[in-house]
Amino acid sequence: MTESTVIARIGKPHGLYGEVTVQLHTDEPERRLAVGAVLDTEAATGTGVPTALTVRSTRVHNGIWLVAFDEIPDRTGAESLRGTRLVVDAVAALPPDDEDDVWTEDQLRGLALVDPDGTVLGEVAGLEVGAAQDRLVVRLPDGRQAQVPFVAALVPEVDVEGGRVLADLPPGLLDLGV
């Protein structure tokens, strides 16, 4: 089975002609949601959602992305899409220039978070995608969770093969919790 990466989650319908709001999970919505793009879907079994949708149009209205699909002509069809995830193959999700500093959540999950001295601070439990910056969700040794801004100043190195993420954190950051 191929790994997939969520690029958006469909929200509520907008208008009468099949447009839906989407919550973005990509830094490249213009490329991912380009007219003509065919996106695989993940939806609850039995919902009747097509396994793939073709982007008919996109626009931003009051800061919210609106997308319409060839397969969904009206508001009734759009309502059936609510909660559906739009996904792409994980390899296809990487930027076209294949930058060295891009990782998927699946690659990061389970890596040890270590300080510059090599002391284990916790384990990466997930990745929260944010509007301004992404955050690593870290499970601390005592079971609590904390978030670390996933920026080069605080996380200068990710070593997937070595199983660790180097974090140079200011004192107290991990005490803030989630």
C-alpha positions in Angstrom: 0.0 0.0 0.0 1.3 3.4 -1.0 1.8 6.1 1.7 -0.4 9.1 1.1 -0.2 12.7 2.3 -3.3 14.8 3.1 -3.3 18.1 1.3 -6.7 19.4 2.3 -9.9 18.4 4.2 -13.2 19.4 2.7 -15.5 21.4 4.8 -19.0 22.8 4.2 -20.6 23.6 0.8 -20.6 27.1 -0.5 -23.3 28.3 -2.9 -25.4 26.2 -5.2 -22.9 25.0 -7.8 -20.9 22.4 -5.9 -18.2 24.6 -4.4 -16.8 23.5 -1.0 -14.6 25.1 1.6 -11.3 23.4 2.2 -8.9 23.4 5.2 -5.4 23.3 3.6 -2.6 21.0 4.7 -0.2 22.1 2.0 2.2 25.0 1.5 1.4 24.9 -2.2 -2.3 25.2 -2.7 -2.0 26.9 -6.1 -0.1 23.9 -7.4 -1.9 21.1 -5.6 -5.4 22.5 -6.3 -4.7 23.7 -9.9 -7.6 23.4 -12.3 -7.5 19.9 -13.9 -5.6 18.3 -10.9 -6.9 14.8 -10.1 -6.9 14.2 -6.3 -7.5 10.9 -4.6 -10.0 10.9 -1.7 -10.2 9.3 1.7 -13.8 9.2 3.0 -15.9 7.1 5.3 -17.0 3.8 3.8 -20.5 4.0 2.3 -20.6 7.7 1.8 -20.6 7.4 -2.0 -17.7 9.8 -2.4 -15.7 9.2 -5.6 -12.3 7.7 -5.1 -10.8 10.6 -7.1 -12.0 14.2 -7.8 -10.9 16.5 -10.6 -10.5 20.2 -9.7 -12.9 22.3 -11.9 -12.2 25.7 -10.2 -10.5 27.3 -7.2 -10.8 30.7 -5.6 -10.2 32.4 -2.4 -13.1 34.2 -0.8 -12.6 36.2 2.5 -9.4 34.2 3.1 -11.1 30.8 2.6 -10.2 28.5 -0.2 -13.2 27.4 -2.3 -12.9 24.4 -4.7 -15.3 22.9 -7.2 -14.9 19.5 -8.8 -16.0 18.2 -12.2 -17.8 15.2 -10.5 -19.9 17.4 -8.1 -22.3 19.6 -10.0 -24.5 21.0 -7.1 -24.8 21.8 -3.4 -26.3 18.4 -2.6 -23.3 16.6 -4.0 -21.0 19.1 -2.2 -22.7 18.3 1.1 -21.8 14.6 0.7 -18.1 15.5 0.5 -17.9 17.1 4.0 -15.0 15.6 6.0 -13.4 14.0 2.9 -9.6 14.2 2.8 -7.9 15.1 -0.5 -4.7 13.1 -0.7 -1.7 12.6 -3.0 1.0 9.9 -3.0 3.6 10.8 -0.4 6.4 10.9 -2.9 4.4 13.2 -5.2 3.8 15.5 -2.2 7.5 16.4 -2.1 8.4 19.7 -3.8 9.5 19.3 -7.5 13.1 20.3 -6.7 13.2 17.6 -4.0 14.6 19.8 -1.3 16.7 18.2 1.4 14.8 19.9 4.2 11.3 18.5 3.6 10.0 15.6 5.6 6.6 13.9 5.9 4.9 13.4 9.3 5.4 9.6 8.9 9.2 10.2 8.5 9.3 12.3 11.6 7.0 10.3 13.9 9.0 8.1 16.3 12.3 10.0 16.0 14.1 10.9 19.2 14.2 14.6 20.0 17.7 15.3 21.4 19.4 18.4 22.7 22.9 19.5 21.5 24.5 17.4 24.2 22.7 14.3 22.9 20.3 14.1 25.9 16.9 12.6 24.8 14.2 15.1 25.4 11.3 13.1 24.1 9.9 11.4 21.0 8.3 13.0 18.0 4.6 12.0 18.1 3.3 14.0 15.2 3.4 17.2 13.1 0.9 20.0 13.4 0.7 22.1 10.3 0.2 25.8 11.1 -0.5 28.9 9.1 2.7 30.7 10.2 4.9 27.6 11.0 4.6 23.9 11.6 5.1 22.4 15.1 6.6 19.1 16.1 4.3 17.3 18.7 6.7 15.7 21.2 5.9 13.0 23.7 8.0 13.8 26.8 9.4 11.0 29.0 6.8 11.7 31.7 4.0 11.1 29.1 3.0 14.8 28.7 3.0 16.3 25.2 4.7 19.5 24.1 5.0 21.4 20.9 8.3 22.6 19.3 8.2 25.2 16.5 9.6 23.3 13.5 12.0 26.1 12.4 15.7 25.9 11.6 16.6 28.2 14.5 15.2 25.7 17.0 15.5 22.4 15.0 18.7 22.7 13.1 19.0 19.1 12.1 16.7 16.1 11.2 18.5 12.8 10.8 15.9 10.3 9.7 18.4 7.5 9.1 20.0 8.2 12.5 16.6 8.2 14.2 16.9 11.7 15.8 15.9 15.3 15.6 18.4 17.8 17.0 16.6 20.6 19.0 18.4 23.6 20.5 15.5 24.9 22.6 15.3 27.9 25.0 14.8 26.9 28.7 11.2 26.1 29.6 9.9 25.6 26.1 9.0 21.9 26.8 7.3 22.9 30.1 4.6 24.8 28.3 2.8 21.6 27.2 0.0 21.2 24.7 
